[in-house]
Amino acid sequence: MAIVFIPAIAIRLIYGLVPPEEYRDPDEVIYTTMADNLLTGKGLILNDYRRAAFPPLYPAFLAGLRLVGVGSIRGVRLVQAFLGAASCLWLLGITRLVFSLNQEKALSAVPLTAALLMAVYPPHIYYCASLLTETLFVFILLAGIYSLLRSLETGGLSYRLPLAGILLGLGILCRPTLLPFALIIPFWLWIARPGKAWFVRRMLSFLLPLILVLLPWGIRNYRLFQRIVPVTTQAGNILYLANNPLATGGTVSISYFLEGGVYHLGDEEDEVTYSREYGDRAFRFIAETPGRFLFLSLKRLAWFYHLDVHYPRVTVLLIFWGILGLAIAGVRLTRKEWRRSSLLLLLIACFTLIHMVFPPEGRYRLPIMPAIFAFAGFALVKLGRLLKFRGHNT
């Protein structure tokens, strides 16, 4: 574990503590403003007109850090450096559980390889130094996946499944795009361990804690709006930003749509009505121009996986493409472990499909990168063994 944690934390500390204390993304200002509002008694809101526009967990996390004396940007970066390094350890355990590597000593290096890939992957390092949801979300997500996999190790019910439900519930309150993945976990439980005897009890032991975590925020939103808002009010307008007459299939500034006359901010409008109006416009656009929607979806897929070379940093692109190619090979090589590895494949599929419909910003891919590292690590170790075998025969 030390061979993973030490380099992971060292790299993140160096990168996070050296730059000046300044925001690098507009969303950082949003989350810190919400944290300020919480601490001053206004609640988890951005302003009086955006009371549920953003998920609550990350600003609550920032507010909690301030309560214990961690109020500076560097202080948050320090905490997130530890979370990022700890996430590498979660991946170490996940990879070992997914591929049952205790049964094959020759592949014992796979978990270490996957974890080290995550430890040195530039975007994961970069976002540990940003006051954004990514680092906390990935930590919670991997902890939940690890608990799900460990639940298979016991013959009956254990605390692992309720814990997984709690963790994924918290993950949804951090990034609502996790919701579809959480809802198909019962399907995966059936795949991983078929049989009616335990399925209903296992499903409920996962879903009930997840619902209980989400319920207080949902009740709070219902009291505010007199309408059901599970997490945020932004789904409709975000859907429209990806599906409108000026949409490009990539990530563009909101000002592009404002200047084009197809969007307005609606700062003083009811946020639920505002979002639903734009959601209706998005669905009309999709229904009336299905060919355009399909084209934009494929463009978003290419953007999401950097297949359109829009990213300016060629070195990072080459690293990502190499890892992606290894991961595709790893999926093929691990097909015998499909019952367990299907959990990682479902995670990749869910986030990919979501961002073929919604905006595909590059950082939204970070939650699935650990799954990609797991498959890439398997392929990399297999490749190393093959080259070593050929070397002995020449």
C-alpha positions in Angstrom: 0.0 0.0 0.0 2.8 2.4 0.8 4.3 2.0 -2.7 1.1 3.5 -4.0 0.1 6.0 -1.3 3.5 7.7 -0.8 4.1 8.7 -4.5 0.4 9.5 -4.9 0.3 11.9 -1.9 3.7 13.4 -2.7 2.8 14.3 -6.2 -0.5 15.8 -5.1 1.0 17.8 -2.3 3.7 19.2 -4.5 1.2 20.2 -7.2 -1.4 21.5 -4.8 0.6 23.5 -2.4 3.0 25.3 -4.8 0.6 27.2 -7.0 -0.8 30.5 -5.5 -4.1 30.6 -3.6 -6.5 31.5 -6.4 -9.5 30.0 -8.1 -9.0 28.4 -11.5 -12.6 27.6 -12.4 -15.9 29.6 -12.1 -17.5 26.6 -10.3 -15.0 27.0 -7.5 -16.6 30.4 -6.7 -20.1 28.8 -6.7 -19.2 26.1 -4.2 -17.3 28.4 -1.9 -20.2 30.9 -2.0 -22.6 28.1 -1.0 -20.3 27.1 1.8 -20.2 30.7 3.0 -24.0 30.9 2.9 -24.3 27.7 4.9 -22.0 29.0 7.6 -23.8 32.4 7.8 -27.2 30.7 8.3 -28.6 31.2 4.8 -28.6 27.5 4.0 -27.1 25.5 1.1 -28.1 28.0 -1.6 -26.2 30.0 -4.2 -28.6 33.0 -3.9 -32.3 33.6 -3.4 -33.1 32.5 -6.9 -30.9 29.4 -7.0 -31.7 27.5 -3.9 -31.2 24.0 -5.3 -29.3 24.6 -8.6 -26.2 22.7 -7.3 -25.8 19.5 -5.4 -25.2 20.1 -1.6 -22.5 17.7 -0.5 -19.3 19.4 -1.8 -20.2 22.9 -0.4 -21.2 21.2 2.9 -17.8 19.5 2.8 -16.0 22.9 2.3 -18.1 24.3 5.2 -17.2 21.4 7.4 -13.5 22.0 6.7 -13.8 25.6 7.7 -15.4 24.6 11.0 -12.4 22.6 11.9 -10.0 25.4 10.9 -9.3 24.4 7.2 -10.4 27.6 5.5 -7.7 28.4 3.0 -7.5 27.2 -0.6 -4.2 25.4 0.2 -5.8 23.8 3.2 -8.6 22.3 1.1 -6.0 21.2 -1.5 -4.1 19.4 1.3 -7.2 17.5 2.4 -8.0 16.6 -1.2 -4.5 15.4 -1.8 -5.1 12.8 0.9 -8.5 11.9 -0.5 -6.9 11.5 -4.0 -4.1 9.3 -2.7 -6.6 7.3 -0.6 -8.7 6.8 -3.8 -5.7 5.0 -5.3 -5.8 2.6 -2.4 -9.5 2.0 -3.0 -8.7 1.1 -6.6 -6.0 -1.3 -5.4 -8.6 -3.2 -3.4 -11.3 -3.0 -6.1 -9.0 -4.4 -8.8 -8.0 -7.3 -6.5 -11.6 -8.2 -5.8 -12.9 -7.8 -9.4 -10.3 -10.1 -11.0 -9.9 -12.7 -8.2 -6.2 -12.2 -8.4 -5.4 -14.2 -5.3 -5.9 -17.3 -7.4 -3.2 -16.4 -9.9 0.2 -15.2 -8.5 1.5 -14.3 -11.9 -1.1 -11.5 -12.1 -0.6 -10.2 -8.5 0.9 -7.0 -10.0 -2.3 -6.0 -11.6 -3.8 -4.1 -8.6 -0.6 -2.3 -8.0 -0.3 -1.4 -11.7 -3.8 0.0 -11.8 -3.3 2.0 -8.6 0.0 3.5 -9.8 -1.6 4.5 -13.1 -4.2 6.5 -11.1 -1.5 7.8 -8.8 0.4 9.5 -11.7 -2.5 10.3 -14.1 -2.2 14.1 -14.7 -5.9 15.0 -14.6 -6.5 13.2 -11.3 -3.5 15.2 -9.9 -4.8 18.5 -11.3 -8.3 18.2 -9.9 -7.0 17.5 -6.4 -5.8 21.1 -6.4 -9.2 22.4 -7.6 -12.1 23.3 -5.3 -14.5 21.1 -7.4 -16.5 18.0 -6.8 -14.2 15.6 -8.6 -11.8 14.4 -5.9 -14.4 14.0 -3.2 -16.8 12.3 -5.6 -14.3 9.8 -6.9 -13.3 8.9 -3.3 -16.9 8.3 -2.3 -17.7 6.4 -5.5 -14.7 4.0 -5.2 -15.4 3.4 -1.5 -19.0 2.5 -2.5 -17.8 0.1 -5.3 -15.3 -1.5 -2.9 -18.2 -2.1 -0.4 -20.4 -3.6 -3.1 -17.6 -6.0 -4.2 -16.8 -7.0 -0.6 -20.5 -7.8 0.0 -20.1 -10.7 -2.4 -17.4 -12.2 -0.1 -20.0 -13.1 2.5 -22.5 -15.9 2.2 -25.4 -13.8 3.5 -26.2 -10.2 4.3 -23.6 -8.0 5.9 -23.1 -4.3 6.7 -21.3 -3.9 3.4 -24.4 -3.5 1.2 -26.1 -0.8 3.5 -22.7 1.0 3.6 -22.5 0.9 -0.2 -26.1 2.4 -0.3 -25.1 5.2 2.1 -21.9 5.9 0.1 -23.6 6.0 -3.3 -26.4 8.1 -1.8 -23.7 10.6 -0.7 -22.2 10.3 -4.2 -25.5 11.4 -5.8 -25.6 14.4 -3.5 -22.2 15.3 -4.8 -22.8 14.5 -8.5 -26.4 13.7 -9.5 -25.1 11.9 -12.6 -24.4 8.9 -10.4 -28.1 8.3 -9.9 -28.6 6.0 -13.0 -25.6 3.9 -12.0 -27.0 3.5 -8.5 -30.4 2.5 -9.8 -29.0 -0.4 -11.8 -27.0 -1.8 -8.9 -29.8 -4.3 -8.0 -29.5 -5.6 -11.6 -25.7 -6.1 -11.0 -26.4 -7.9 -7.7 -28.4 -10.4 -9.6 -25.7 -10.8 -12.2 -22.9 -11.2 -9.7 -24.7 -13.7 -7.5 -27.8 -15.2 -9.2 -30.6 -16.7 -7.1 -33.9 -15.5 -5.8 -33.3 -16.6 -2.2 -31.1 -13.6 -1.3 -31.8 -11.1 -4.1 -34.8 -9.2 -2.6 -33.1 -8.9 0.8 -29.8 -7.8 -0.8 -31.5 -5.3 -3.0 -33.5 -3.7 -0.2 -30.4 -3.6 2.1 -28.7 -1.5 -0.6 -31.6 0.6 -1.8 -33.2 1.6 1.6 -30.1 3.2 3.0 -29.5 5.0 -0.3 -33.1 6.4 -0.2 -32.7 7.4 3.4 -29.6 9.4 2.6 -31.4 11.3 -0.3 -34.7 11.8 1.5 -33.8 14.8 3.8 -32.6 16.8 0.8 -35.6 15.8 -1.3 -38.0 16.8 1.6 -36.1 20.1 1.9 -36.6 20.7 -1.8 -40.2 19.8 -1.7 -40.8 22.2 1.1 -39.1 25.0 -0.9 -40.7 24.4 -4.3 -43.8 22.3 -3.6 -42.6 20.0 -6.3 -40.4 16.9 -6.4 -36.8 17.8 -6.9 -34.6 14.8 -6.0 -31.3 16.6 -6.1 -31.0 19.7 -8.2 -33.2 21.9 -10.5 -30.7 22.1 -13.3 -31.3 19.0 -15.4 -33.6 20.7 -17.9 -31.4 23.7 -18.8 -28.2 21.5 -18.8 -30.0 19.1 -21.2 -30.9 22.1 -23.4 -27.3 23.4 -23.5 -26.3 20.2 -25.1 -29.3 19.9 -27.4 -30.3 23.2 -29.1 -30.0 24.7 -32.6 -26.5 26.1 -31.8 -25.1 23.1 -30.0 -21.8 21.9 -31.3 -21.4 18.5 -29.6 -18.6 19.8 -27.5 -18.2 22.1 -24.5 -18.7 25.8 -25.2 -19.2 28.8 -23.0 -22.7 29.8 -22.0 -22.0 33.2 -23.5 -22.0 31.5 -26.9 -25.7 30.6 -26.5 -26.5 33.9 -24.9 -25.1 35.8 -27.8 -26.8 33.5 -30.2 -30.2 34.3 -28.7 -31.2 30.7 -27.9 -30.6 30.9 -24.1 -31.1 33.3 -21.2 -29.9 33.0 -17.6 -33.3 33.7 -15.9 -31.6 34.8 -12.7 -34.8 36.0 -11.1 -37.2 33.4 -12.5 -38.5 30.4 -10.5 -35.6 27.9 -11.0 -37.9 24.8 -11.3 -40.1 26.4 -14.0 -37.0 27.8 -15.7 -35.3 24.4 -15.9 -38.5 22.6 -17.0 -39.1 25.1 -19.8 -35.6 24.5 -21.2 -36.0 20.8 -20.7 -39.2 20.9 -22.8 -37.3 22.8 -25.5 -34.5 20.2 -25.5 -37.0 17.3 -25.9 -38.7 19.2 -28.7 -35.4 19.7 -30.4 -34.6 16.0 -30.1 -38.0 14.9 -31.4 -38.0 17.3 -34.3 -34.4 16.8 -35.4 -33.5 13.2 -34.5 -30.7 13.1 -37.1 -29.0 16.2 -35.6 -29.4 14.7 -32.1 -27.7 11.5 -33.2 -24.9 13.5 -34.8 -24.4 15.6 -31.7 -24.4 12.5 -29.5 -21.6 10.9 -31.5 -19.7 14.2 -31.4 -20.2 14.2 -27.6 -18.9 10.7 -27.4 -15.8 11.7 -29.4 -15.3 14.7 -27.1 -15.8 12.7 -24.0 -13.0 10.3 -24.9 -10.8 12.9 -26.6 -11.2 11.2 -30.0 -11.6 14.5 -31.8 -8.2 15.9 -30.6 -9.8 19.1 -29.2 -7.5 18.9 -26.1 -4.3 21.1 -26.6 -2.0 19.1 -24.4 -0.7 16.4 -26.7 1.3 14.5 -24.0 -1.8 14.0 -21.8 -3.7 12.9 -24.9 -1.1 10.3 -25.8 -1.1 9.0 -22.2 -4.9 8.8 -22.2 -5.1 7.1 -25.6 -2.5 4.5 -24.5 -4.4 3.8 -21.3 -7.7 3.6 -23.2 -6.2 1.1 -25.8 -4.9 -1.1 -23.0 -8.2 -0.9 -21.2 -10.1 -2.2 -24.3 -7.6 -5.0 -24.5 -8.1 -5.6 -20.7 -11.9 -5.9 -21.1 -11.3 -8.7 -23.7 -8.7 -10.5 -21.5 -10.9 -10.4 -18.4 -14.1 -11.7 -20.0 -14.0 -14.9 -17.7 -14.4 -12.5 -14.7 -17.4 -10.9 -16.3 -19.8 -11.3 -13.4 -17.7 -9.0 -11.1 -16.1 -6.9 -13.8 -19.5 -6.0 -15.1 -19.8 -3.5 -12.2 -17.0 -1.5 -13.7 -18.3 -1.9 -17.2 -21.7 -0.6 -16.1 -20.1 2.4 -14.5 -18.3 3.2 -17.7 -21.4 2.6 -19.8 -23.6 4.8 -17.5 -21.4 7.8 -17.6 -20.7 7.5 -21.3 -24.3 7.4 -22.2 -25.2 10.3 -19.9 -22.6 12.5 -21.5 -23.7 11.5 -25.0 -26.9 13.3 -24.1 -25.6 16.0 -21.6 -22.5 18.2 -22.0 -19.3 16.1 -22.2 -16.8 18.2 -20.4 -13.5 16.4 -19.9 -13.5 16.4 -16.1 -16.8 14.5 -16.1 -14.8 11.5 -17.3 -12.7 11.3 -14.2 -15.2 9.1 -12.2 -14.8 6.3 -14.8 -11.0 6.5 -15.1 -10.4 4.2 -12.2 -12.4 1.5 -13.9 -10.4 2.1 -17.1 -7.1 1.9 -15.1 -8.2 -1.5 -13.7 -8.7 -3.0 -17.1 -5.5 -1.2 -18.5 -3.5 -2.5 -15.5 -4.6 -6.1 -16.3 -3.6 -5.7 -20.0 -0.3 -4.0 -19.1 0.7 -6.9 -16.8 -0.3 -9.4 -19.4 1.8 -7.6 -22.0 4.8 -7.5 -19.7 4.5 -11.3 -19.2 4.3 -11.8 -22.9 7.4 -9.7 -23.6 9.3 -11.4 -20.8 8.3 -14.8 -22.2 9.4 -13.9 -25.7 12.7 -12.5 -24.3 13.5 -15.8 -22.7 12.8 -17.7 -26.0 15.1 -15.5 -28.1 
